[in-house]
Amino acid sequence: MRIGVCVKVVHPRAPELDGRTGRLLPSGNPALNALDRNAVEAALRLREAGGVEEIVVVAATASANLAPVREALAMGADRAAVVADPSMEGSDLLAVSAVLARLLDAEHPDLVLMGGQAEDSNGAVMPSALAERLGMPVLSQAARLAVDGGGVDGGEVVVDRQTETGYETLAAVLPCVVAVADGLNVARYPTMKGRTDARRKPVALVRVADLGLSPADVGVEGARTVVHGLVDPPARSEALRIVGADAADELVALLVAREYVS
């Protein structure tokens, strides 16, 4: 079985917004998205359990700094395929999903793992958008993960997902996209040997044009997300203090008046 792990290069510092375009402006040094670390860890544990032949990391970024991708390789992934193209600057999730889908189509993974959301944008839509483009089922918020059988010949992936009332178990046939939750595991730290080995692991650099896409399909021009305006969050109302011997009765009356309780 081959596993593809989608990772995102993020800038963990609190993002800034361009008031004119509404776009997120990168701030701070690039890093590997935290939830994608959990996805890499999940792939490594499946390999340790047996049946996984290769773990391929895929990413799409406008940055030439590939240190975050090398971090995933240092954890133990085998190789990477990365679109590192300046034309990706300003791409929205739909454009990025198109690029990632083209990358994964060339890799033919049996299982695609990724974090449920990114630290910077927190959209939580990429897994579904990617699965739609790949024509695969998608399972999200996987707090437990198991694969029954290997490859596309009758194998399936089973996940437990936490809900307000407990856990629900879902299954889908392979190939499949799975978005992991942070509670799935604790991602390992790369060892010194792992970092040294990562320098020798192959990283295929791909341009947008190599995927049959044009600059008009990505970047600001290819973005389909429109920001209509930016407003400051509403100011907090002044706190109401209820004190005295009748505080409990006054609090209940207030909650009833505001229809918080009946």
ChimeraX attribute file (.defattr): number of C-alpha atoms within 10 A of each C-alpha:
attribute: neighborCount
match mode: 1-to-1
recipient: residues
	/A:1	20
	/A:2	21
	/A:3	26
	/A:4	27
	/A:5	29
	/A:6	25
	/A:7	28
	/A:8	25
	/A:9	25
	/A:10	22
	/A:11	18
	/A:12	18
	/A:13	13
	/A:14	12
	/A:15	17
	/A:16	13
	/A:17	13
	/A:18	11
	/A:19	11
	/A:20	9
	/A:21	14
	/A:22	14
	/A:23	18
	/A:24	14
	/A:25	14
	/A:26	16
	/A:27	14
	/A:28	12
	/A:29	12
	/A:30	18
	/A:31	17
	/A:32	22
	/A:33	22
	/A:34	19
	/A:35	24
	/A:36	28
	/A:37	27
	/A:38	25
	/A:39	30
	/A:40	29
	/A:41	24
	/A:42	23
	/A:43	26
	/A:44	21
	/A:45	14
	/A:46	17
	/A:47	18
	/A:48	10
	/A:49	11
	/A:50	11
	/A:51	14
	/A:52	18
	/A:53	11
	/A:54	17
	/A:55	25
	/A:56	23
	/A:57	26
	/A:58	25
	/A:59	23
	/A:60	25
	/A:61	23
	/A:62	16
	/A:63	15
	/A:64	10
	/A:65	14
	/A:66	17
	/A:67	14
	/A:68	19
	/A:69	25
	/A:70	25
	/A:71	20
	/A:72	28
	/A:73	27
	/A:74	22
	/A:75	22
	/A:76	21
	/A:77	26
	/A:78	18
	/A:79	20
	/A:80	22
	/A:81	23
	/A:82	22
	/A:83	25
	/A:84	20
	/A:85	19
	/A:86	15
	/A:87	20
	/A:88	24
	/A:89	14
	/A:90	21
	/A:91	23
	/A:92	20
	/A:93	21
	/A:94	20
	/A:95	23
	/A:96	25
	/A:97	23
	/A:98	18
	/A:99	26
	/A:100	23
	/A:101	21
	/A:102	19
	/A:103	22
	/A:104	21
	/A:105	12
	/A:106	10
	/A:107	15
	/A:108	14
	/A:109	23
	/A:110	21
	/A:111	25
	/A:112	29
	/A:113	27
	/A:114	30
	/A:115	29
	/A:116	25
	/A:117	22
	/A:118	22
	/A:119	20
	/A:120	20
	/A:121	12
	/A:122	10
	/A:123	11
	/A:124	16
	/A:125	14
	/A:126	20
	/A:127	25
	/A:128	20
	/A:129	19
	/A:130	25
	/A:131	20
	/A:132	15
	/A:133	15
	/A:134	19
	/A:135	13
	/A:136	18
	/A:137	18
	/A:138	21
	/A:139	24
	/A:140	20
	/A:141	21
	/A:142	24
	/A:143	17
	/A:144	18
	/A:145	19
	/A:146	16
	/A:147	19
	/A:148	13
	/A:149	15
	/A:150	20
	/A:151	20
	/A:152	15
	/A:153	11
	/A:154	11
	/A:155	16
	/A:156	20
	/A:157	21
	/A:158	18
	/A:159	24
	/A:160	20
	/A:161	20
	/A:162	16
	/A:163	9
	/A:164	5
	/A:165	6
	/A:166	8
	/A:167	13
	/A:168	10
	/A:169	12
	/A:170	14
	/A:171	18
	/A:172	18
	/A:173	21
	/A:174	23
	/A:175	28
	/A:176	22
	/A:177	28
	/A:178	28
	/A:179	26
	/A:180	30
	/A:181	22
	/A:182	18
	/A:183	13
	/A:184	20
	/A:185	17
	/A:186	11
	/A:187	18
	/A:188	13
	/A:189	13
	/A:190	16
	/A:191	12
	/A:192	10
	/A:193	10
	/A:194	18
	/A:195	17
	/A:196	12
	/A:197	16
	/A:198	23
	/A:199	14
	/A:200	11
	/A:201	15
	/A:202	13
	/A:203	20
	/A:204	12
	/A:205	14
	/A:206	15
	/A:207	18
	/A:208	21
	/A:209	11
	/A:210	12
	/A:211	16
	/A:212	10
	/A:213	14
	/A:214	13
	/A:215	15
	/A:216	12
	/A:217	21
	/A:218	24
	/A:219	19
	/A:220	19
	/A:221	15
	/A:222	18
	/A:223	17
	/A:224	14
	/A:225	13
	/A:226	10
	/A:227	10
	/A:228	7
	/A:229	9
	/A:230	12
	/A:231	6
	/A:232	5
	/A:233	6
	/A:234	6
	/A:235	6
	/A:236	6
	/A:237	6
	/A:238	6
	/A:239	6
	/A:240	6
	/A:241	7
	/A:242	12
	/A:243	10
	/A:244	7
	/A:245	8
	/A:246	9
	/A:247	12
	/A:248	12
	/A:249	10
	/A:250	14
	/A:251	14
	/A:252	14
	/A:253	14
	/A:254	13
	/A:255	12
	/A:256	12
	/A:257	11
	/A:258	10
	/A:259	9
	/A:260	9
	/A:261	10
	/A:262	9
